[in-house]
Amino acid sequence: MILLEYQAKELLKQRGLDIPRGDVAKSVEEARVIAEKIGGHSWAIKPQLFGIKTARSPYVFRARSLVEVEEFAGRLFSQDFLSKHFGEEFTVLKEVIVEEWVEVINEFTLGFHIDRKTGGILCKATKRSRIGDVLDKELVENEVNSEEHSGEVTEETEVSTDDLVEVEVFLEASHQVLPLFIARKIAYAMGIQDVQLIDNFYDCLNIIYQFFLDFDCLKLELDPVGLAEGQGFRVLDAKLSIDRTALYRQESLHRFCGQSDYCVDRFTQEACAADLDVIKMDGNIAALVNGTGLALATIDMLSAAGGSPGAMIDIGSNTSEESLTQAIRLLTSDESSEVLLVNIFGGITRCDWVARVLANVFEEKAFSIPVIVRLEGSSMSIGKKILIDAGMKPIFAQDLDDVVQKAVSASLGDLDSLEDDSKAKKERDEKVKGLKTKNKELLKAKSSLVAARPKGESK
């Protein structure tokens, strides 16, 4: 889960880091009011959208008067933004940060992220040697690409060019407190020589490191951290990514669910608010599955069979009935959903429980899209009976291949063959049921005859 800049700054401020005074505005009028409240003669106006670098981007404005605050805020609110989180679609800005402009004598980028190869934490600091220049990081990285250490993480690697000084330090996962020597190495590389400033830098770096551990962060980037004369180190911009699977133990972050980058549209926002794991794609086959592996397998098999996967919600063993109800409502009400595929491999998640909730939602508001159902495992027979009794007329599938093929056929409009197949299966089932009943009657009659024979009579 990725947070917006002002959300990340709010959390960092609670830990004691120095954040520029400011607030979030949702209109030009609010922007002016915030600037007046802050006071001073210079303010930073920054858009709040995912996928846009704000620290040194052309979207950041320095306003030197209240008139310019209104002008720049109005310019941002009236502009359409193309963010990577919205694909090829433009989105309208809804929030901007208005904060005091900070003059710095030194600035650098500081980041922590999980190193997947080792399971440790990589701390990386980057400094521009010419303060005030606009640095295109990607351009610089391309220029020094041949010198970058892209293989194994070492204890410390350093890359220097005329424009860039970069230092990386690897931390073992066992470190609960940031070692002082690491702070010194980074400080020296970033041009911090004063002993008092190094001590202050260590205090800030240790707070950031503890924050990274305590909030189950995947990535924390402060771009930049500025050294203001007489004010110490100040966090001017922040980007924060938190492990979504750890949110169950991060109650203070639950208020951000439904506002993070995970939620860039109404569907995903509502799914996040219901604590559901969602994958939103552009296809027309909606799917309700249990288990990440089954979800990914279903997506791959639908694509391989010529189908077009759409919204998919993964329910786990800890999903509540309210969350499951919301998941079904979302999948069946989504405009892009033309088929609902239900793929449940029952274990802890009982098939009859899923079927009962599905039937309840159908009774609330009957949905017209075809429902292809595969129930396998715990209480699957009861689950199938619940769906039939609810009048849903589901199309049952025997296994994963079958449910995928039927969902693809339904998405292509070939419902007649599925209905014929369903009728034929029903006739076969009734025939088998009749034969079983007849056999039971014959066995019962035979048992009665045997019991009625006198003892000693030959069989």
C-alpha positions, 0 to 999 in steps of 0.5 A, a space after each residue: 500500500 503506497 501512501 501520498 506525500 502528506 500521509 507519509 509526512 503525517 506519520 513521520 512527524 508523529 515520530 519527531 522528524 522535522 516536517 515543513 509546516 503545511 496542510 492539504 487543500 482541496 480548492 484554490 480558496 483553501 490553498 490561500 487560507 492555508 498559506 495565510 495561516 502558515 505566514 511568511 513570504 514563500 510557499 511550496 505548492 505541490 500536487 498529490 497524485 500517485 505516480 508523480 514525482 513532486 520533489 523536483 518535478 515541473 508540477 512544484 511551484 514556488 509562490 512568493 505571494 498569496 496571489 501566486 498561491 491562488 494562481 498556481 493552485 488553480 493551474 494545478 486543479 485545472 490540469 489533467 494528469 497522466 499518472 502511471 497508476 491510471 494507465 492511459 487515462 487522465 485524471 483530475 487533481 483533487 488535492 494539493 499540499 501548501 507548505 512553507 518554502 524551505 531554503 537549504 544549504 545541503 540536500 540529499 535523497 535518503 531511502 530504505 527498502 527491503 532487499 529481496 535477495 538477502 531479506 535485509 534492508 538496504 539504505 541508499 543515499 544520493 546527493 547532488 554536488 551542485 545544489 539548486 540544479 535540476 537533476 534528471 536522476 534517470 539521465 545520470 543513472 544511465 550515464 553511470 550505468 556501467 559503474 553501478 553495482 547491480 549484482 550482489 549487495 555489498 557492505 558499502 558501494 559508492 558511485 561518484 560523477 560530477 553530478 551524483 554521489 551515491 552510497 549504499 549500506 546493507 543492514 542485517 535484519 537483526 539490527 534493531 538499532 541503527 549502528 552509529 558507524 553507518 550514520 557516519 559513513 552516510 553523513 561523510 558521503 553526503 558532505 556532512 562534516 560537523 560533529 554536532 550535525 553528524 550526531 543530529 543526523 544519526 538521531 534522524 536516521 535512527 528515527 527513520 530506521 525505527 519507523 521503517 521497521 515498526 510500520 512494516 515498510 517495503 520502501 521509504 524514500 525521502 527526496 530530499 532531506 534538506 539541511 536548513 541553516 539554524 534549523 537542522 535536517 528537514 524532510 521536504 518530501 516523502 514516499 512510503 510503501 507499506 506491506 499490505 499483508 501486515 496491515 492486520 497489525 497496523 491499526 493506525 494505518 487502517 484509516 488510509 485503506 481506501 485512499 492508497 494507490 491500491 485504490 485508484 478507482 471506485 471499485 478498488 477503493 470499495 474493495 480496499 475499504 472492505 479489506 479485500 484483496 483485489 486484482 482489477 483488469 480490463 476484461 469482462 470475466 469477474 472472478 471470486 476465488 479463495 487463495 492467491 495461487 488459485 487466483 493467479 492460476 485462474 487468470 492465466 488459464 482464462 487468458 490461455 483459453 481466449 478469455 479476458 479476465 476482469 475484476 478478481 477478488 481473493 477471499 481468505 480464511 479470515 474473510 468475514 461474511 460482511 466482506 464476502 457480501 461486499 465482494 459479491 456485490 462489487 463483482 456483480 455490479 461492476 459495469 465491465 462484468 459480463 460473467 461471474 466465475 466462482 472458483 472455490 476450493 473448500 478447506 477452511 473456507 467452506 463451500 456451503 458458507 460461500 454459497 449461502 452468502 452468494 444466494 443471500 446477495 442474489 435474493 437482495 438483488 437478482 443479477 442477470 449475468 451468467 454465474 459459472 460455479 466450481 465448488 470443490 471440497 468441504 461441504 460442496 454438495 450442500 453448497 450446490 443445493 443452496 445455489 439451486 434452491 435460491 433459483 440462481 440457475 448456476 452453471 456448475 463445473 467439475 474442475 478448474 479446466 471446466 470452469 475456465 472453459 465454461 466462463 470463456 464460452 459464456 463471455 463469448 455469448 455461447 450460453 446455449 451450449 452451456 445450458 444444453 450441457 447443464 440439462 444433459 448433466 441434470 438428466 444424467 444425474 437424475 438417471 443415476 439417482 434413479 438407478 441408485 434408488 432402484 438398487 437400494 430397493 432391490 437390496 432391501 427386498 433381498 434382505 427381507 427375503 433372506 431374513 424370512 427364511 427358516 433357519 437351516 434352509 439352503 440359500 
